[in-house]
Amino acid sequence: MAHGVVETKKRPVRAFLVSASSLPARREVSTKDEAASLARELEGLVHSLGLEIIAHEAVTVREWSSTYGIGAGKARELAEKAAELEADCVVFDWDPSPTQQRNWETLAGIPVVDRQELIIKIFADRASTREAELQVRLAELSYSLPRLTHKYIDLSRQRGGRYGTRGSGETRLELDRRQVEHRIRRLEEELEEVRQQRQVQRRQRERQGIPVCALVGYTNAGKSSLMRTLTGAELAVEDKLFVTLDAASRRFELSKGFPILLVDTVGFIRNLPHALINAFRSTLEEAALADLLIHVVDASDPDMERYNETTLKVLEDLGAAEVPMITVLNKIDKLDSPPDSPGPAAPALTALPGAIPVSARQGRGLEELKERMREFLSGARIRFRFPPDRGDLVGLLHRGAQVLSENWDNDGILVEAWADRKLTGQLQRFLV
């Protein structure tokens, strides 16, 4: 056997997952279906961090305990099972209080991770720009402030050491409250500078008069895939949660002479930690300030309707409920039958009538989507006939609409254009 350097591969973090139904502290879990849906989502979050799920136990909580959030007997039973399984951490699909979290860690002897910390860790793993890193670091510190004695664990051992993801290299025990509060203030000041820069960019876009369309939807619905297919942009696309954190924007033409700005936004999720909502507010505001929203829904996901409701609720909270919206049923290529025939696709179309079925991966349905986008942004496809001496009206159309064709002859000027209602009203007597 040749002597040399022996490469050792660290095993992934072993996670023992615990889901609860009918938890008194979480009133939104009112049905078994909802609890099962959250349990599936918890597995997706854990998978996104590359953890190994060694077991997933669902518990029905009938008694409330201020010590553990559930009964002491059940808590001891779960701690013993985690020890038998040689788990590195316990992951809950609910958020115990900081005191309860400390009690659990004393009982189990290993780190206890709640849903909130799990999502923050995923955001930290995905942050790649200065703004995203600042936002995630602020969320991390805001979360850690009441938990300075929490047993933190590196949930992604294969991760790099970018700024904003170095939390695993720091022990919060080494930081006192004043240090954390000082860092939070510094980060807030830096983020305010970034927000000011974003506002300047928005004003520049407004002066250019280019319509802005924002892609919104539940995490992993395929927003980045759709943007990549429409614009040809080189964006990260993975079958994982929260691949996109930054509001990436790309300019492209819906049709010749009709430029728009398409903005990809961070995905939504149920019970998104408040620290992240506050940190990413400037990014999420892209939706509220857009001219048109493209709501992307994963048609193949069994929890599609719940995710749709969550997205609409988040948009309402952001003040974007009144922005015109087109709903897109993405990933129809994953369904067993085409959407226009009876089969798995039918429930999706019934649940969201008027939605456009597309496949971003295969490019299906995109022409219908672009046509609908043009209708929203430009009004309708209208034909006008102007007198031969009214070239000024043709100029008016060129300035305020998208001119598709223009023919001059002795009888006048025949123009076909995408025109909004206001402009169409002004030129109503010239309509063909």
C-alpha positions as CSV (number, residue, x, y, z in Angstrom):
1,M,0.0,0.0,0.0
2,A,1.5,3.3,-1.0
3,H,2.1,5.8,1.7
4,G,0.6,9.2,1.3
5,V,-2.0,11.6,2.5
6,V,-5.2,9.9,3.5
7,E,-8.2,11.9,2.7
8,T,-10.9,11.8,5.3
9,K,-14.5,12.9,4.6
10,K,-16.5,14.3,7.4
11,R,-19.8,12.6,7.9
12,P,-22.9,14.8,7.5
13,V,-24.6,16.2,10.6
14,R,-27.1,13.6,11.9
15,A,-30.4,15.2,12.6
16,F,-33.4,13.8,14.6
17,L,-36.5,15.6,13.5
18,V,-39.5,16.1,15.7
19,S,-42.9,17.4,14.4
20,A,-45.9,18.2,16.5
21,S,-49.6,18.5,15.8
22,S,-52.1,20.4,17.9
23,L,-49.3,22.3,19.7
24,P,-51.0,24.9,21.9
25,A,-48.3,27.4,21.1
26,R,-48.9,27.1,17.4
27,R,-52.6,27.6,16.6
28,E,-52.3,27.4,12.9
29,V,-51.8,23.6,13.1
30,S,-55.4,22.7,13.2
31,T,-55.6,19.6,11.0
32,K,-53.5,16.5,10.4
33,D,-53.1,17.5,6.8
34,E,-51.5,20.8,7.9
35,A,-49.2,19.1,10.4
36,A,-48.1,16.6,7.7
37,S,-47.5,19.4,5.3
38,L,-45.3,21.3,7.8
39,A,-43.5,18.0,8.5
40,R,-42.7,17.5,4.8
41,E,-41.5,21.1,4.6
42,L,-39.2,20.5,7.6
43,E,-37.6,17.7,5.8
44,G,-37.1,19.9,2.7
45,L,-35.4,22.6,4.9
46,V,-33.1,20.0,6.5
47,H,-32.3,18.5,3.1
48,S,-31.3,22.0,1.8
49,L,-28.6,22.2,4.4
50,G,-27.2,18.7,3.6
51,L,-28.1,17.2,6.9
52,E,-28.7,13.4,7.3
53,I,-32.2,12.7,8.6
54,I,-31.8,9.6,10.9
55,A,-35.4,9.7,12.1
56,H,-38.5,11.8,12.0
57,E,-41.0,11.5,14.8
58,A,-44.4,13.1,14.9
59,V,-45.9,13.7,18.3
60,T,-49.4,14.8,19.3
61,V,-49.2,17.2,22.1
62,R,-52.1,17.1,24.6
63,E,-50.5,19.0,27.5
64,W,-48.6,22.3,27.6
65,S,-45.4,22.6,29.6
66,S,-43.7,25.9,30.2
67,T,-40.4,23.9,30.7
68,Y,-40.3,22.1,27.3
69,G,-43.4,23.2,25.4
70,I,-44.6,19.6,25.6
71,G,-45.0,17.2,28.5
72,A,-41.9,16.4,30.6
73,G,-42.4,12.6,30.1
74,K,-42.6,13.0,26.3
75,A,-39.6,15.3,26.3
76,R,-37.5,12.7,28.2
77,E,-38.6,10.0,25.8
78,L,-37.5,12.1,22.8
79,A,-34.2,13.0,24.4
80,E,-33.5,9.3,25.1
81,K,-34.3,8.3,21.5
82,A,-31.9,11.0,20.2
83,A,-29.2,9.5,22.4
84,E,-29.9,6.0,21.1
85,L,-29.7,7.2,17.5
86,E,-26.5,9.1,18.2
87,A,-28.0,12.2,16.8
88,D,-25.8,15.4,16.5
89,C,-28.8,17.6,17.0
90,V,-32.6,17.7,17.4
91,V,-34.6,19.7,14.9
92,F,-38.1,20.9,15.8
93,D,-40.7,22.2,13.3
94,W,-41.8,24.7,15.9
95,D,-40.1,27.6,17.7
96,P,-39.6,27.0,21.4
97,S,-38.8,30.0,23.6
98,P,-35.1,30.6,24.4
99,T,-35.7,29.3,27.9
100,Q,-37.3,26.1,26.6
101,Q,-34.5,25.7,24.1
102,R,-31.9,25.8,26.9
103,N,-34.0,23.3,28.9
104,W,-34.1,20.9,25.9
105,E,-30.3,21.2,25.4
106,T,-29.7,20.5,29.1
107,L,-32.0,17.4,28.9
108,A,-30.6,16.0,25.6
109,G,-27.0,17.2,25.9
110,I,-26.9,18.2,22.2
111,P,-27.9,21.3,20.2
112,V,-31.6,21.8,19.7
113,V,-32.5,23.6,16.4
114,D,-35.8,25.2,15.8
115,R,-37.5,26.0,12.5
116,Q,-36.5,29.7,12.7
117,E,-32.8,28.9,13.2
118,L,-32.9,26.3,10.4
119,I,-34.3,28.9,7.9
120,I,-31.7,31.5,9.0
121,K,-28.9,28.9,8.5
122,I,-30.2,28.2,5.0
123,F,-30.2,31.9,4.2
124,A,-26.6,32.2,5.6
125,D,-25.6,29.3,3.3
126,R,-27.1,31.0,0.2
127,A,-25.9,34.6,0.8
128,S,-23.6,35.7,-2.0
129,T,-23.8,39.4,-2.3
130,R,-22.9,42.1,0.2
131,E,-26.6,43.1,0.8
132,A,-27.7,39.5,1.3
133,E,-24.8,38.8,3.7
134,L,-25.5,41.9,5.7
135,Q,-29.2,41.0,5.9
136,V,-28.5,37.4,7.0
137,R,-25.9,38.5,9.6
138,L,-28.4,40.9,11.1
139,A,-31.0,38.1,11.3
140,E,-28.4,35.8,12.9
141,L,-27.5,38.3,15.6
142,S,-31.1,39.3,16.3
143,Y,-31.9,35.6,16.7
144,S,-28.9,34.9,18.9
145,L,-29.3,37.9,21.3
146,P,-31.8,36.1,23.6
147,R,-29.9,32.8,23.1
148,L,-26.3,33.6,24.1
149,T,-26.0,30.2,25.9
150,H,-27.5,28.2,23.1
151,K,-25.4,25.2,21.8
152,Y,-24.8,26.3,18.2
153,I,-23.8,23.7,15.7
154,D,-22.4,24.0,12.2
155,L,-25.3,22.6,10.2
156,S,-23.4,22.7,6.9
157,R,-19.9,21.5,7.3
158,Q,-19.1,21.6,3.6
159,R,-19.9,25.4,3.5
160,G,-17.3,28.0,2.8
161,G,-16.3,30.8,5.0
162,R,-17.9,33.9,3.4
163,Y,-18.6,36.9,5.4
164,G,-22.1,36.5,6.8
165,T,-21.8,32.7,7.0
166,R,-19.0,32.6,9.6
167,G,-21.4,32.1,12.5
168,S,-20.1,28.5,13.1
169,G,-16.6,29.9,13.7
170,E,-17.8,32.2,16.4
171,T,-19.1,31.0,19.8
172,R,-21.9,33.3,21.0
173,L,-20.7,32.4,24.5
174,E,-17.7,34.6,23.8
175,L,-19.8,37.6,23.0
176,D,-21.6,39.6,25.7
177,R,-24.9,41.3,25.1
178,R,-23.4,44.7,24.6
179,Q,-21.1,43.4,21.8
180,V,-24.0,41.8,20.0
181,E,-26.2,44.9,20.3
182,H,-23.3,47.0,19.0
183,R,-22.9,44.7,16.0
184,I,-26.6,44.8,15.3
185,R,-26.5,48.7,15.3
186,R,-23.5,48.7,12.9
187,L,-25.2,46.2,10.5
188,E,-28.4,48.3,10.5
189,E,-26.4,51.4,9.6
190,E,-24.7,49.5,6.7
191,L,-28.0,48.1,5.5
192,E,-29.5,51.6,5.5
193,E,-26.8,52.7,3.1
194,V,-27.6,49.8,0.9
195,R,-31.3,50.6,1.0
196,Q,-30.5,54.2,-0.1
197,Q,-28.5,52.9,-3.0
198,R,-31.5,50.6,-4.0
199,Q,-33.9,53.6,-3.9
200,V,-31.6,55.5,-6.2
201,Q,-31.6,52.6,-8.6
202,R,-35.4,52.4,-8.5
203,R,-35.7,56.1,-9.3
204,Q,-33.3,55.7,-12.3
205,R,-35.5,52.8,-13.5
206,E,-38.7,55.0,-13.1
207,R,-37.1,57.8,-15.2
208,Q,-36.3,55.3,-18.0
209,G,-40.0,54.4,-18.0
210,I,-39.4,50.6,-18.4
211,P,-42.2,48.5,-16.9
212,V,-41.0,46.3,-13.9
213,C,-42.3,42.7,-13.5
214,A,-41.5,40.9,-10.3
215,L,-41.4,37.1,-10.0
216,V,-42.9,36.1,-6.7
217,G,-44.0,32.8,-5.1
218,Y,-43.2,30.1,-2.6
219,T,-39.6,29.0,-2.3
220,N,-38.6,26.4,-4.9
221,A,-41.6,27.1,-7.2
222,G,-39.2,27.7,-10.1
223,K,-39.0,31.5,-10.3
224,S,-35.3,31.5,-11.1
225,S,-35.8,28.8,-13.8
226,L,-38.5,30.8,-15.4
227,M,-36.4,33.9,-15.4
228,R,-33.5,32.0,-16.8
229,T,-35.6,30.6,-19.6
230,L,-37.2,34.0,-20.5
231,T,-34.1,36.1,-20.3
232,G,-31.2,33.7,-20.9
233,A,-29.7,35.0,-17.6
234,E,-27.2,32.7,-15.9
235,L,-28.9,32.2,-12.5
236,A,-28.4,29.5,-10.0
237,V,-31.1,26.9,-10.3
238,E,-31.4,24.0,-7.9
239,D,-34.1,21.8,-6.5
240,K,-33.6,23.2,-3.1
241,L,-35.3,25.8,-0.9
242,F,-34.1,29.5,-0.9
243,V,-31.5,29.2,-3.8
244,T,-32.3,32.9,-4.6
245,L,-31.9,35.6,-1.9
246,D,-31.1,38.7,-3.9
247,A,-33.5,40.6,-6.1
248,A,-31.7,39.8,-9.4
249,S,-33.0,41.9,-12.3
250,R,-32.6,41.4,-16.1
251,R,-33.8,43.5,-19.0
252,F,-35.3,41.7,-21.9
253,E,-37.9,42.3,-24.7
254,L,-41.3,40.8,-24.5
255,S,-41.4,41.5,-28.2
256,K,-39.5,43.7,-30.6
257,G,-39.4,47.2,-29.2
258,F,-41.1,46.3,-25.9
259,P,-38.4,46.1,-23.2
260,I,-39.3,45.3,-19.6
261,L,-37.3,44.7,-16.4
262,L,-37.9,41.2,-14.9
263,V,-37.0,41.0,-11.2
264,D,-36.5,37.7,-9.3
265,T,-37.3,37.9,-5.6
266,V,-36.6,35.7,-2.5
267,G,-39.1,32.9,-2.1
268,F,-41.7,33.0,0.6
269,I,-42.4,30.3,3.2
270,R,-44.8,29.8,6.1
271,N,-43.8,31.2,9.4
272,L,-40.8,33.1,7.9
273,P,-38.8,34.4,10.9
274,H,-39.5,38.0,11.8
275,A,-35.8,38.7,11.9
276,L,-35.6,37.7,8.2
277,I,-38.7,39.6,7.2
278,N,-37.2,42.8,8.7
279,A,-33.8,42.2,7.3
280,F,-35.0,41.4,3.8
281,R,-37.7,44.1,3.7
282,S,-35.9,46.2,1.1
283,T,-35.5,43.2,-1.2
284,L,-39.1,42.1,-0.7
285,E,-40.3,45.7,-1.4
286,E,-39.5,45.0,-5.1
287,A,-42.8,43.2,-5.3
288,A,-44.9,46.1,-3.9
289,L,-43.2,48.6,-6.3
290,A,-43.6,46.5,-9.4
291,D,-46.0,47.2,-12.3
292,L,-46.9,43.6,-12.6
293,L,-46.4,40.5,-10.4
294,I,-45.8,37.0,-11.9
295,H,-46.9,34.6,-9.2
296,V,-45.1,31.3,-9.8
297,V,-46.8,28.2,-8.3
298,D,-45.4,24.7,-8.4
299,A,-48.2,22.7,-10.0
300,S,-46.7,19.4,-9.0
301,D,-46.5,20.1,-5.3
302,P,-49.2,18.4,-3.2
303,D,-49.2,21.5,-0.9
304,M,-49.7,23.9,-3.8
305,E,-52.9,25.5,-2.5
306,R,-51.4,26.2,1.0
307,Y,-48.3,27.7,-0.6
308,N,-50.5,29.9,-2.8
309,E,-52.4,31.1,0.2
310,T,-49.1,31.9,2.0
311,T,-47.8,33.9,-0.9
312,L,-50.9,36.0,-1.1
313,K,-50.8,36.6,2.6
314,V,-47.1,37.8,2.4
315,L,-47.9,40.0,-0.5
316,E,-50.8,41.6,1.5
317,D,-48.4,42.2,4.4
318,L,-45.9,43.9,2.0
319,G,-48.6,46.2,0.7
320,A,-48.5,44.5,-2.8
321,A,-52.0,43.0,-2.8
322,E,-53.3,45.7,-5.2
323,V,-50.5,45.1,-7.8
324,P,-51.8,43.4,-11.0
325,M,-50.9,39.7,-10.9
326,I,-50.6,36.8,-13.4
327,T,-50.5,33.4,-11.8
328,V,-48.3,30.7,-13.5
329,L,-48.6,27.0,-12.9
330,N,-45.0,25.9,-13.3
331,K,-43.4,22.4,-13.6
332,I,-46.3,20.9,-15.5
333,D,-43.7,18.6,-17.1
334,K,-43.7,16.8,-13.8
335,L,-47.3,15.8,-14.0
336,D,-48.4,12.5,-15.5
337,S,-50.8,14.0,-18.0
338,P,-51.1,17.3,-19.9
339,P,-53.0,20.1,-18.2
340,D,-55.8,20.1,-20.7
341,S,-56.8,16.5,-20.0
342,P,-58.2,14.8,-16.9
343,G,-55.5,13.7,-14.5
344,P,-53.2,15.1,-11.9
345,A,-53.0,18.5,-13.5
346,A,-56.7,19.0,-13.4
347,P,-56.9,19.8,-9.6
348,A,-54.2,22.5,-10.0
349,L,-56.1,24.2,-12.8
350,T,-59.4,24.0,-10.9
351,A,-57.9,25.4,-7.8
352,L,-56.4,28.3,-9.6
353,P,-58.7,29.2,-12.5
354,G,-57.1,31.5,-15.0
355,A,-53.6,30.5,-14.2
356,I,-51.2,29.8,-17.2
357,P,-49.7,26.3,-17.2
358,V,-46.0,26.4,-18.1
359,S,-42.8,24.4,-17.9
360,A,-39.8,26.7,-17.5
361,R,-37.6,23.7,-18.0
362,Q,-39.1,22.7,-21.3
363,G,-40.2,26.2,-22.4
364,R,-43.8,25.3,-22.7
365,G,-46.5,27.9,-22.3
366,L,-44.1,30.8,-22.4
367,E,-45.6,32.5,-25.4
368,E,-49.0,32.6,-23.7
369,L,-47.4,34.0,-20.6
370,K,-45.6,36.8,-22.6
371,E,-48.8,37.6,-24.4
372,R,-50.7,38.0,-21.1
373,M,-47.8,40.1,-19.8
374,R,-48.1,42.4,-22.8
375,E,-51.8,42.7,-22.3
376,F,-51.4,43.8,-18.7
377,L,-48.5,46.2,-19.4
378,S,-49.7,47.7,-22.7
379,G,-53.4,47.3,-22.7
380,A,-54.6,45.6,-25.9
381,R,-53.6,45.0,-29.5
382,I,-55.3,47.9,-31.3
383,R,-55.5,49.0,-34.9
384,F,-55.7,52.7,-35.8
385,R,-56.2,54.6,-39.1
386,F,-55.0,58.2,-39.1
387,P,-55.4,60.8,-41.9
388,P,-52.3,61.1,-44.2
389,D,-51.4,64.4,-42.6
390,R,-51.5,63.2,-39.0
391,G,-48.0,61.8,-38.6
392,D,-48.0,63.5,-35.2
393,L,-50.5,60.9,-33.9
394,V,-48.1,58.1,-35.1
395,G,-45.4,59.8,-33.1
396,L,-47.7,59.9,-30.1
397,L,-48.2,56.1,-30.4
398,H,-44.4,55.5,-30.7
399,R,-43.9,57.4,-27.5
400,G,-46.7,55.9,-25.4
401,A,-47.3,52.4,-26.9
402,Q,-45.6,49.5,-28.6
403,V,-46.0,49.9,-32.3
404,L,-46.2,46.6,-34.1
405,S,-46.7,47.7,-37.7
406,E,-47.0,50.9,-39.6
407,N,-48.3,51.3,-43.2
408,W,-48.5,54.6,-45.1
409,D,-50.7,54.9,-48.3
410,N,-52.9,57.5,-50.0
411,D,-55.8,56.6,-47.8
412,G,-54.0,57.3,-44.6
413,I,-51.7,55.7,-42.0
414,L,-52.6,52.2,-40.7
415,V,-50.9,51.5,-37.4
416,E,-51.2,48.4,-35.2
417,A,-49.9,48.8,-31.6
418,W,-50.2,47.6,-28.0
419,A,-51.8,50.5,-26.3
420,D,-53.1,51.1,-22.8
421,R,-56.7,52.2,-22.1
422,K,-55.8,55.8,-21.5
423,L,-54.0,56.2,-24.9
424,T,-56.7,54.2,-26.7
425,G,-59.3,56.5,-25.2
426,Q,-57.4,59.6,-26.5
427,L,-57.4,58.1,-30.0
428,Q,-60.8,56.4,-29.9
429,R,-62.1,58.1,-33.1
430,F,-59.3,56.7,-35.1
431,L,-59.9,53.0,-34.1
432,V,-60.4,50.5,-36.8
